Amino acid sequence: MDSYGIIGWPLGHTMSPTLHNWGFNQLGIDGKYQPYPVEPTGLASFMETVRSTPIQGLSVTIPHKQTVMAYLDHITDRAQAVGAVNTLYWDGDMLCGENTDVIGIIAPLNDLADLPQSAMVLGAGGAARAALAGFKELGIPRICISNRTEAKAAALADEFSVKVIPWEKRMDESPQLICNTTPLGMSGDFQSHTPWDASRFPEECVAYDIVYNPLRTRFLSEAEEAGCSTISGLEMFLHQGLAQFKLWTGQDMNPTAARQLLLDALRN
């Protein structure tokens, strides 16, 4: 049986095993995907295990997305642009790193009738990096970033050659796409929060939330009430996972059935 999994520390709840093990079962692949809690001090040892066991593929999450890069033989141009990897895969005898978060960010935007000509990224963490890289890859001409800690936003703005907007002035802008990469709205302590004032949504903008639990965050609900189009974070999670599975197995999961699987898992 081929071994796959996810590394991170600490490893909280993740739907990745649900998605990938279902995919193996659906396509008759003799594989198993499991969590590998790896402390930062144990990364070097674990990467030796990846090569010697071998482990056929891995998802990578916090805090290893950047530090794991030192242990790889090849890093894709996309992952280089982001400055982080979230997927490890083999190409022959080379252990490679890709960032399918960018693919996940881009996928639902490709379904829009018209590509937004301006975008604002809210937040300045790892997901913001993927969003900035994705929007640049799509060719969105005007991109800006805003974060409560402006120094972090300024650093990313400089790295990706985009404009930084002070957090308190973010709603003075009128971007056609607003992407929330902050934890505001996430299930738990932040669920009642939103990064945007309900009365300040630009007309006919697209509101994109990378949070997928709950499916309808306050940000998305209020955007929809204001007449905006909305994209749930479940789409990003789904498409980054589909891209990982393709890299590992060369096969495609059924996206419609996979989406329903994740919806059912979130509702239970």
GUTI-112941 format. One record per residue (C-alpha): residue number from 0; x, y, z negated. Coordinates in nm, 2 decimals, decimal comma, always signed. Layout:
N
<site><nr>NUM</nr><east>X</east><north>Y</north><up>Z</up></site>
...
END
This chain:
268
<site><nr>0</nr><east>+0,00</east><north>+0,00</north><up>+0,00</up></site>
<site><nr>1</nr><east>+0,13</east><north>+0,34</north><up>+0,10</up></site>
<site><nr>2</nr><east>+0,17</east><north>+0,59</north><up>-0,19</up></site>
<site><nr>3</nr><east>+0,06</east><north>+0,96</north><up>-0,18</up></site>
<site><nr>4</nr><east>-0,02</east><north>+1,21</north><up>-0,45</up></site>
<site><nr>5</nr><east>+0,00</east><north>+1,55</north><up>-0,59</up></site>
<site><nr>6</nr><east>+0,27</east><north>+1,70</north><up>-0,81</up></site>
<site><nr>7</nr><east>+0,23</east><north>+1,99</north><up>-1,05</up></site>
<site><nr>8</nr><east>+0,25</east><north>+2,09</north><up>-1,42</up></site>
<site><nr>9</nr><east>+0,02</east><north>+2,09</north><up>-1,59</up></site>
<site><nr>10</nr><east>-0,21</east><north>+1,90</north><up>-1,35</up></site>
<site><nr>11</nr><east>-0,57</east><north>+2,00</north><up>-1,43</up></site>
<site><nr>12</nr><east>-0,88</east><north>+1,88</north><up>-1,24</up></site>
<site><nr>13</nr><east>-0,82</east><north>+1,85</north><up>-0,87</up></site>
<site><nr>14</nr><east>-1,05</east><north>+1,72</north><up>-0,60</up></site>
<site><nr>15</nr><east>-0,75</east><north>+1,61</north><up>-0,38</up></site>
<site><nr>16</nr><east>-0,77</east><north>+1,24</north><up>-0,49</up></site>
<site><nr>17</nr><east>-1,14</east><north>+1,23</north><up>-0,41</up></site>
<site><nr>18</nr><east>-1,08</east><north>+1,37</north><up>-0,06</up></site>
<site><nr>19</nr><east>-0,78</east><north>+1,17</north><up>+0,04</up></site>
<site><nr>20</nr><east>-0,87</east><north>+0,83</north><up>-0,11</up></site>
<site><nr>21</nr><east>-1,21</east><north>+0,87</north><up>+0,06</up></site>
<site><nr>22</nr><east>-1,03</east><north>+0,94</north><up>+0,39</up></site>
<site><nr>23</nr><east>-0,81</east><north>+0,63</north><up>+0,35</up></site>
<site><nr>24</nr><east>-1,12</east><north>+0,42</north><up>+0,29</up></site>
<site><nr>25</nr><east>-1,31</east><north>+0,56</north><up>+0,58</up></site>
<site><nr>26</nr><east>-1,03</east><north>+0,51</north><up>+0,83</up></site>
<site><nr>27</nr><east>-0,92</east><north>+0,17</north><up>+0,69</up></site>
<site><nr>28</nr><east>-0,57</east><north>+0,29</north><up>+0,58</up></site>
<site><nr>29</nr><east>-0,40</east><north>+0,10</north><up>+0,31</up></site>
<site><nr>30</nr><east>-0,31</east><north>+0,40</north><up>+0,10</up></site>
<site><nr>31</nr><east>-0,36</east><north>+0,54</north><up>-0,25</up></site>
<site><nr>32</nr><east>-0,34</east><north>+0,90</north><up>-0,36</up></site>
<site><nr>33</nr><east>-0,28</east><north>+0,98</north><up>-0,73</up></site>
<site><nr>34</nr><east>-0,17</east><north>+1,26</north><up>-0,96</up></site>
<site><nr>35</nr><east>+0,20</east><north>+1,29</north><up>-1,05</up></site>
<site><nr>36</nr><east>+0,23</east><north>+1,53</north><up>-1,35</up></site>
<site><nr>37</nr><east>+0,59</east><north>+1,66</north><up>-1,31</up></site>
<site><nr>38</nr><east>+0,75</east><north>+1,90</north><up>-1,55</up></site>
<site><nr>39</nr><east>+0,98</east><north>+2,16</north><up>-1,40</up></site>
<site><nr>40</nr><east>+1,28</east><north>+2,00</north><up>-1,57</up></site>
<site><nr>41</nr><east>+1,18</east><north>+1,66</north><up>-1,41</up></site>
<site><nr>42</nr><east>+1,15</east><north>+1,78</north><up>-1,05</up></site>
<site><nr>43</nr><east>+1,50</east><north>+1,67</north><up>-0,94</up></site>
<site><nr>44</nr><east>+1,46</east><north>+1,32</north><up>-1,08</up></site>
<site><nr>45</nr><east>+1,11</east><north>+1,29</north><up>-0,92</up></site>
<site><nr>46</nr><east>+1,24</east><north>+1,40</north><up>-0,58</up></site>
<site><nr>47</nr><east>+1,50</east><north>+1,12</north><up>-0,60</up></site>
<site><nr>48</nr><east>+1,21</east><north>+0,88</north><up>-0,66</up></site>
<site><nr>49</nr><east>+1,02</east><north>+1,02</north><up>-0,36</up></site>
<site><nr>50</nr><east>+1,31</east><north>+0,92</north><up>-0,13</up></site>
<site><nr>51</nr><east>+1,39</east><north>+0,59</north><up>-0,29</up></site>
<site><nr>52</nr><east>+1,04</east><north>+0,45</north><up>-0,35</up></site>
<site><nr>53</nr><east>+0,94</east><north>+0,59</north><up>-0,09</up></site>
<site><nr>54</nr><east>+0,64</east><north>+0,81</north><up>-0,14</up></site>
<site><nr>55</nr><east>+0,48</east><north>+0,88</north><up>+0,21</up></site>
<site><nr>56</nr><east>+0,33</east><north>+1,22</north><up>+0,13</up></site>
<site><nr>57</nr><east>+0,27</east><north>+1,47</north><up>-0,14</up></site>
<site><nr>58</nr><east>+0,06</east><north>+1,77</north><up>-0,22</up></site>
<site><nr>59</nr><east>+0,25</east><north>+2,03</north><up>-0,42</up></site>
<site><nr>60</nr><east>+0,09</east><north>+2,28</north><up>-0,66</up></site>
<site><nr>61</nr><east>+0,21</east><north>+2,52</north><up>-0,93</up></site>
<site><nr>62</nr><east>+0,49</east><north>+2,55</north><up>-1,04</up></site>
<site><nr>63</nr><east>+0,67</east><north>+2,36</north><up>-0,77</up></site>
<site><nr>64</nr><east>+0,57</east><north>+2,52</north><up>-0,45</up></site>
<site><nr>65</nr><east>+0,89</east><north>+2,72</north><up>-0,42</up></site>
<site><nr>66</nr><east>+1,14</east><north>+2,52</north><up>-0,62</up></site>
<site><nr>67</nr><east>+1,07</east><north>+2,20</north><up>-0,43</up></site>
<site><nr>68</nr><east>+1,20</east><north>+2,36</north><up>-0,11</up></site>
<site><nr>69</nr><east>+1,56</east><north>+2,30</north><up>-0,23</up></site>
<site><nr>70</nr><east>+1,51</east><north>+1,93</north><up>-0,21</up></site>
<site><nr>71</nr><east>+1,39</east><north>+1,91</north><up>+0,15</up></site>
<site><nr>72</nr><east>+1,56</east><north>+1,84</north><up>+0,48</up></site>
<site><nr>73</nr><east>+1,34</east><north>+2,07</north><up>+0,69</up></site>
<site><nr>74</nr><east>+1,09</east><north>+2,34</north><up>+0,62</up></site>
<site><nr>75</nr><east>+0,84</east><north>+2,45</north><up>+0,90</up></site>
<site><nr>76</nr><east>+0,84</east><north>+2,81</north><up>+1,03</up></site>
<site><nr>77</nr><east>+0,49</east><north>+2,86</north><up>+0,87</up></site>
<site><nr>78</nr><east>+0,62</east><north>+2,75</north><up>+0,53</up></site>
<site><nr>79</nr><east>+0,92</east><north>+2,97</north><up>+0,57</up></site>
<site><nr>80</nr><east>+0,70</east><north>+3,26</north><up>+0,64</up></site>
<site><nr>81</nr><east>+0,49</east><north>+3,20</north><up>+0,33</up></site>
<site><nr>82</nr><east>+0,80</east><north>+3,13</north><up>+0,12</up></site>
<site><nr>83</nr><east>+0,64</east><north>+2,82</north><up>-0,03</up></site>
<site><nr>84</nr><east>+0,53</east><north>+2,47</north><up>+0,06</up></site>
<site><nr>85</nr><east>+0,22</east><north>+2,28</north><up>-0,05</up></site>
<site><nr>86</nr><east>+0,27</east><north>+1,96</north><up>+0,15</up></site>
<site><nr>87</nr><east>+0,56</east><north>+1,71</north><up>+0,18</up></site>
<site><nr>88</nr><east>+0,57</east><north>+1,47</north><up>+0,47</up></site>
<site><nr>89</nr><east>+0,82</east><north>+1,25</north><up>+0,65</up></site>
<site><nr>90</nr><east>+0,94</east><north>+1,31</north><up>+1,01</up></site>
<site><nr>91</nr><east>+1,15</east><north>+1,00</north><up>+1,07</up></site>
<site><nr>92</nr><east>+1,40</east><north>+1,00</north><up>+0,79</up></site>
<site><nr>93</nr><east>+1,37</east><north>+1,37</north><up>+0,72</up></site>
<site><nr>94</nr><east>+1,16</east><north>+1,49</north><up>+0,43</up></site>
<site><nr>95</nr><east>+0,98</east><north>+1,80</north><up>+0,54</up></site>
<site><nr>96</nr><east>+0,78</east><north>+2,08</north><up>+0,39</up></site>
<site><nr>97</nr><east>+0,47</east><north>+2,25</north><up>+0,54</up></site>
<site><nr>98</nr><east>+0,22</east><north>+2,50</north><up>+0,40</up></site>
<site><nr>99</nr><east>-0,13</east><north>+2,39</north><up>+0,50</up></site>
<site><nr>100</nr><east>-0,28</east><north>+2,65</north><up>+0,27</up></site>
<site><nr>101</nr><east>-0,23</east><north>+2,89</north><up>+0,56</up></site>
<site><nr>102</nr><east>-0,41</east><north>+2,65</north><up>+0,80</up></site>
<site><nr>103</nr><east>-0,69</east><north>+2,63</north><up>+0,54</up></site>
<site><nr>104</nr><east>-0,71</east><north>+3,01</north><up>+0,52</up></site>
<site><nr>105</nr><east>-0,72</east><north>+3,05</north><up>+0,90</up></site>
<site><nr>106</nr><east>-0,97</east><north>+2,77</north><up>+0,99</up></site>
<site><nr>107</nr><east>-1,30</east><north>+2,93</north><up>+0,89</up></site>
<site><nr>108</nr><east>-1,20</east><north>+3,26</north><up>+1,04</up></site>
<site><nr>109</nr><east>-1,16</east><north>+3,09</north><up>+1,38</up></site>
<site><nr>110</nr><east>-1,53</east><north>+3,02</north><up>+1,37</up></site>
<site><nr>111</nr><east>-1,63</east><north>+3,39</north><up>+1,36</up></site>
<site><nr>112</nr><east>-1,77</east><north>+3,55</north><up>+1,67</up></site>
<site><nr>113</nr><east>-1,52</east><north>+3,83</north><up>+1,64</up></site>
<site><nr>114</nr><east>-1,19</east><north>+3,83</north><up>+1,45</up></site>
<site><nr>115</nr><east>-1,18</east><north>+4,11</north><up>+1,19</up></site>
<site><nr>116</nr><east>-0,94</east><north>+4,39</north><up>+1,28</up></site>
<site><nr>117</nr><east>-0,86</east><north>+4,48</north><up>+0,92</up></site>
<site><nr>118</nr><east>-0,82</east><north>+4,28</north><up>+0,61</up></site>
<site><nr>119</nr><east>-0,76</east><north>+4,34</north><up>+0,24</up></site>
<site><nr>120</nr><east>-0,61</east><north>+4,07</north><up>+0,02</up></site>
<site><nr>121</nr><east>-0,70</east><north>+4,10</north><up>-0,35</up></site>
<site><nr>122</nr><east>-0,43</east><north>+3,95</north><up>-0,58</up></site>
<site><nr>123</nr><east>-0,06</east><north>+3,88</north><up>-0,55</up></site>
<site><nr>124</nr><east>+0,00</east><north>+3,52</north><up>-0,64</up></site>
<site><nr>125</nr><east>+0,07</east><north>+3,21</north><up>-0,43</up></site>
<site><nr>126</nr><east>-0,27</east><north>+3,22</north><up>-0,26</up></site>
<site><nr>127</nr><east>-0,22</east><north>+3,58</north><up>-0,16</up></site>
<site><nr>128</nr><east>+0,10</east><north>+3,48</north><up>+0,01</up></site>
<site><nr>129</nr><east>-0,08</east><north>+3,22</north><up>+0,21</up></site>
<site><nr>130</nr><east>-0,36</east><north>+3,47</north><up>+0,30</up></site>
<site><nr>131</nr><east>-0,11</east><north>+3,73</north><up>+0,41</up></site>
<site><nr>132</nr><east>+0,08</east><north>+3,48</north><up>+0,62</up></site>
<site><nr>133</nr><east>-0,24</east><north>+3,35</north><up>+0,77</up></site>
<site><nr>134</nr><east>-0,38</east><north>+3,69</north><up>+0,86</up></site>
<site><nr>135</nr><east>-0,04</east><north>+3,78</north><up>+1,02</up></site>
<site><nr>136</nr><east>-0,05</east><north>+3,45</north><up>+1,21</up></site>
<site><nr>137</nr><east>-0,40</east><north>+3,53</north><up>+1,34</up></site>
<site><nr>138</nr><east>-0,28</east><north>+3,87</north><up>+1,46</up></site>
<site><nr>139</nr><east>-0,51</east><north>+4,08</north><up>+1,24</up></site>
<site><nr>140</nr><east>-0,37</east><north>+4,43</north><up>+1,31</up></site>
<site><nr>141</nr><east>-0,43</east><north>+4,61</north><up>+0,99</up></site>
<site><nr>142</nr><east>-0,37</east><north>+4,42</north><up>+0,66</up></site>
<site><nr>143</nr><east>-0,34</east><north>+4,56</north><up>+0,31</up></site>
<site><nr>144</nr><east>-0,30</east><north>+4,41</north><up>-0,04</up></site>
<site><nr>145</nr><east>-0,42</east><north>+4,53</north><up>-0,38</up></site>
<site><nr>146</nr><east>-0,34</east><north>+4,39</north><up>-0,72</up></site>
<site><nr>147</nr><east>-0,40</east><north>+4,49</north><up>-1,08</up></site>
<site><nr>148</nr><east>-0,02</east><north>+4,49</north><up>-1,13</up></site>
<site><nr>149</nr><east>+0,09</east><north>+4,71</north><up>-0,85</up></site>
<site><nr>150</nr><east>+0,45</east><north>+4,61</north><up>-0,86</up></site>
<site><nr>151</nr><east>+0,36</east><north>+4,26</north><up>-0,76</up></site>
<site><nr>152</nr><east>+0,15</east><north>+4,38</north><up>-0,47</up></site>
<site><nr>153</nr><east>+0,42</east><north>+4,62</north><up>-0,36</up></site>
<site><nr>154</nr><east>+0,68</east><north>+4,33</north><up>-0,35</up></site>
<site><nr>155</nr><east>+0,45</east><north>+4,12</north><up>-0,12</up></site>
<site><nr>156</nr><east>+0,36</east><north>+4,43</north><up>+0,09</up></site>
<site><nr>157</nr><east>+0,73</east><north>+4,49</north><up>+0,15</up></site>
<site><nr>158</nr><east>+0,79</east><north>+4,12</north><up>+0,23</up></site>
<site><nr>159</nr><east>+0,50</east><north>+4,09</north><up>+0,47</up></site>
<site><nr>160</nr><east>+0,52</east><north>+4,44</north><up>+0,61</up></site>
<site><nr>161</nr><east>+0,16</east><north>+4,53</north><up>+0,50</up></site>
<site><nr>162</nr><east>+0,02</east><north>+4,83</north><up>+0,32</up></site>
<site><nr>163</nr><east>-0,03</east><north>+4,83</north><up>-0,06</up></site>
<site><nr>164</nr><east>-0,34</east><north>+4,99</north><up>-0,21</up></site>
<site><nr>165</nr><east>-0,36</east><north>+5,08</north><up>-0,58</up></site>
<site><nr>166</nr><east>-0,61</east><north>+4,86</north><up>-0,76</up></site>
<site><nr>167</nr><east>-0,82</east><north>+5,15</north><up>-0,87</up></site>
<site><nr>168</nr><east>-0,85</east><north>+5,28</north><up>-0,51</up></site>
<site><nr>169</nr><east>-0,92</east><north>+4,95</north><up>-0,34</up></site>
<site><nr>170</nr><east>-1,29</east><north>+5,02</north><up>-0,29</up></site>
<site><nr>171</nr><east>-1,21</east><north>+5,35</north><up>-0,11</up></site>
<site><nr>172</nr><east>-1,10</east><north>+5,13</north><up>+0,18</up></site>
<site><nr>173</nr><east>-1,34</east><north>+4,98</north><up>+0,43</up></site>
<site><nr>174</nr><east>-1,18</east><north>+4,65</north><up>+0,55</up></site>
<site><nr>175</nr><east>-1,37</east><north>+4,42</north><up>+0,78</up></site>
<site><nr>176</nr><east>-1,24</east><north>+4,13</north><up>+0,58</up></site>
<site><nr>177</nr><east>-1,20</east><north>+4,12</north><up>+0,20</up></site>
<site><nr>178</nr><east>-1,02</east><north>+3,81</north><up>+0,06</up></site>
<site><nr>179</nr><east>-1,03</east><north>+3,74</north><up>-0,31</up></site>
<site><nr>180</nr><east>-0,73</east><north>+3,54</north><up>-0,42</up></site>
<site><nr>181</nr><east>-0,76</east><north>+3,64</north><up>-0,79</up></site>
<site><nr>182</nr><east>-0,92</east><north>+3,40</north><up>-1,05</up></site>
<site><nr>183</nr><east>-1,21</east><north>+3,64</north><up>-1,10</up></site>
<site><nr>184</nr><east>-1,53</east><north>+3,45</north><up>-1,06</up></site>
<site><nr>185</nr><east>-1,37</east><north>+3,11</north><up>-1,13</up></site>
<site><nr>186</nr><east>-1,56</east><north>+2,86</north><up>-1,35</up></site>
<site><nr>187</nr><east>-1,47</east><north>+2,92</north><up>-1,71</up></site>
<site><nr>188</nr><east>-1,37</east><north>+3,25</north><up>-1,88</up></site>
<site><nr>189</nr><east>-1,38</east><north>+3,45</north><up>-1,55</up></site>
<site><nr>190</nr><east>-1,70</east><north>+3,32</north><up>-1,40</up></site>
<site><nr>191</nr><east>-1,90</east><north>+3,63</north><up>-1,47</up></site>
<site><nr>192</nr><east>-1,64</east><north>+3,86</north><up>-1,32</up></site>
<site><nr>193</nr><east>-1,59</east><north>+3,99</north><up>-0,97</up></site>
<site><nr>194</nr><east>-1,31</east><north>+4,19</north><up>-0,80</up></site>
<site><nr>195</nr><east>-1,55</east><north>+4,42</north><up>-0,61</up></site>
<site><nr>196</nr><east>-1,83</east><north>+4,65</north><up>-0,70</up></site>
<site><nr>197</nr><east>-2,16</east><north>+4,52</north><up>-0,56</up></site>
<site><nr>198</nr><east>-2,26</east><north>+4,87</north><up>-0,43</up></site>
<site><nr>199</nr><east>-1,93</east><north>+4,92</north><up>-0,25</up></site>
<site><nr>200</nr><east>-1,91</east><north>+4,65</north><up>+0,02</up></site>
<site><nr>201</nr><east>-1,83</east><north>+4,79</north><up>+0,36</up></site>
<site><nr>202</nr><east>-2,11</east><north>+4,74</north><up>+0,62</up></site>
<site><nr>203</nr><east>-2,10</east><north>+4,40</north><up>+0,79</up></site>
<site><nr>204</nr><east>-1,77</east><north>+4,30</north><up>+0,63</up></site>
<site><nr>205</nr><east>-1,67</east><north>+3,94</north><up>+0,57</up></site>
<site><nr>206</nr><east>-1,63</east><north>+3,84</north><up>+0,21</up></site>
<site><nr>207</nr><east>-1,39</east><north>+3,54</north><up>+0,17</up></site>
<site><nr>208</nr><east>-1,33</east><north>+3,39</north><up>-0,18</up></site>
<site><nr>209</nr><east>-1,07</east><north>+3,12</north><up>-0,22</up></site>
<site><nr>210</nr><east>-1,24</east><north>+3,02</north><up>-0,55</up></site>
<site><nr>211</nr><east>-1,45</east><north>+2,71</north><up>-0,48</up></site>
<site><nr>212</nr><east>-1,58</east><north>+2,63</north><up>-0,83</up></site>
<site><nr>213</nr><east>-1,84</east><north>+2,76</north><up>-0,85</up></site>
<site><nr>214</nr><east>-1,93</east><north>+2,75</north><up>-0,48</up></site>
<site><nr>215</nr><east>-2,12</east><north>+3,07</north><up>-0,50</up></site>
<site><nr>216</nr><east>-1,91</east><north>+3,31</north><up>-0,70</up></site>
<site><nr>217</nr><east>-2,05</east><north>+3,65</north><up>-0,81</up></site>
<site><nr>218</nr><east>-1,83</east><north>+3,81</north><up>-0,55</up></site>
<site><nr>219</nr><east>-1,99</east><north>+3,60</north><up>-0,27</up></site>
<site><nr>220</nr><east>-2,35</east><north>+3,63</north><up>-0,40</up></site>
<site><nr>221</nr><east>-2,33</east><north>+4,01</north><up>-0,42</up></site>
<site><nr>222</nr><east>-2,16</east><north>+4,04</north><up>-0,08</up></site>
<site><nr>223</nr><east>-2,44</east><north>+3,83</north><up>+0,07</up></site>
<site><nr>224</nr><east>-2,70</east><north>+4,05</north><up>-0,10</up></site>
<site><nr>225</nr><east>-2,52</east><north>+4,35</north><up>+0,06</up></site>
<site><nr>226</nr><east>-2,56</east><north>+4,20</north><up>+0,41</up></site>
<site><nr>227</nr><east>-2,20</east><north>+4,07</north><up>+0,44</up></site>
<site><nr>228</nr><east>-2,10</east><north>+3,74</north><up>+0,59</up></site>
<site><nr>229</nr><east>-1,94</east><north>+3,51</north><up>+0,33</up></site>
<site><nr>230</nr><east>-1,68</east><north>+3,22</north><up>+0,33</up></site>
<site><nr>231</nr><east>-1,65</east><north>+2,99</north><up>+0,04</up></site>
<site><nr>232</nr><east>-1,32</east><north>+2,87</north><up>-0,10</up></site>
<site><nr>233</nr><east>-1,44</east><north>+2,52</north><up>-0,03</up></site>
<site><nr>234</nr><east>-1,36</east><north>+2,58</north><up>+0,34</up></site>
<site><nr>235</nr><east>-1,00</east><north>+2,66</north><up>+0,27</up></site>
<site><nr>236</nr><east>-0,96</east><north>+2,36</north><up>+0,04</up></site>
<site><nr>237</nr><east>-1,13</east><north>+2,13</north><up>+0,29</up></site>
<site><nr>238</nr><east>-0,92</east><north>+2,24</north><up>+0,59</up></site>
<site><nr>239</nr><east>-0,58</east><north>+2,24</north><up>+0,41</up></site>
<site><nr>240</nr><east>-0,66</east><north>+1,89</north><up>+0,29</up></site>
<site><nr>241</nr><east>-0,76</east><north>+1,78</north><up>+0,65</up></site>
<site><nr>242</nr><east>-0,43</east><north>+1,92</north><up>+0,77</up></site>
<site><nr>243</nr><east>-0,23</east><north>+1,73</north><up>+0,50</up></site>
<site><nr>244</nr><east>-0,41</east><north>+1,40</north><up>+0,59</up></site>
<site><nr>245</nr><east>-0,33</east><north>+1,45</north><up>+0,96</up></site>
<site><nr>246</nr><east>+0,04</east><north>+1,51</north><up>+0,88</up></site>
<site><nr>247</nr><east>+0,06</east><north>+1,20</north><up>+0,67</up></site>
<site><nr>248</nr><east>-0,14</east><north>+0,95</north><up>+0,87</up></site>
<site><nr>249</nr><east>-0,17</east><north>+1,10</north><up>+1,22</up></site>
<site><nr>250</nr><east>-0,55</east><north>+1,05</north><up>+1,19</up></site>
<site><nr>251</nr><east>-0,84</east><north>+1,29</north><up>+1,15</up></site>
<site><nr>252</nr><east>-1,10</east><north>+1,27</north><up>+0,88</up></site>
<site><nr>253</nr><east>-1,45</east><north>+1,36</north><up>+0,98</up></site>
<site><nr>254</nr><east>-1,48</east><north>+1,72</north><up>+0,86</up></site>
<site><nr>255</nr><east>-1,86</east><north>+1,72</north><up>+0,83</up></site>
<site><nr>256</nr><east>-1,86</east><north>+1,41</north><up>+0,61</up></site>
<site><nr>257</nr><east>-1,56</east><north>+1,53</north><up>+0,41</up></site>
<site><nr>258</nr><east>-1,73</east><north>+1,86</north><up>+0,34</up></site>
<site><nr>259</nr><east>-2,04</east><north>+1,68</north><up>+0,22</up></site>
<site><nr>260</nr><east>-1,82</east><north>+1,46</north><up>+0,00</up></site>
<site><nr>261</nr><east>-1,67</east><north>+1,77</north><up>-0,17</up></site>
<site><nr>262</nr><east>-2,00</east><north>+1,94</north><up>-0,20</up></site>
<site><nr>263</nr><east>-2,15</east><north>+1,63</north><up>-0,38</up></site>
<site><nr>264</nr><east>-1,84</east><north>+1,61</north><up>-0,61</up></site>
<site><nr>265</nr><east>-1,88</east><north>+1,98</north><up>-0,71</up></site>
<site><nr>266</nr><east>-2,25</east><north>+1,94</north><up>-0,78</up></site>
<site><nr>267</nr><east>-2,21</east><north>+1,63</north><up>-1,00</up></site>
END
